[in-house]
């Protein structure tokens, strides 16, 4: 069984920084694309940043230059470094991973971690 667990959310003032982590565990053969999504109240879940198995990255325009996604393949972990945070970054952040295990390839979501940017 595969699990994906996020950590690192919290309350931060505008202009501050947070680092989110997401670790995949269980019976894992390979991890392909990984990504961070966010969902603000009343809005749909949307991609924030993605990273391929080869560490190619992509970002939504609103976070370019402020957020950095990275991964540690040895630890089956993806990170999101968030700098210069703004109130509009407030949302529940979800990790997503495309994983191959003994039963085949599937897409997994974490439970979400709250990020609140407020003074």
Secondary structure as UniProt FT lines:
FT   STRAND          2..7
FT   STRAND          10..12
FT   TURN            14..15
FT   STRAND          18..26
FT   STRAND          30..39
FT   TURN            41..42
FT   STRAND          46..51
FT   TURN            53..54
FT   STRAND          57..59
FT   HELIX           61..63
FT   TURN            64..66
FT   STRAND          67..72
FT   HELIX           73..75
FT   STRAND          77..82
FT   HELIX           87..89
FT   STRAND          91..101
FT   TURN            102..103
FT   STRAND          104..109
FT   STRAND          113..117
//
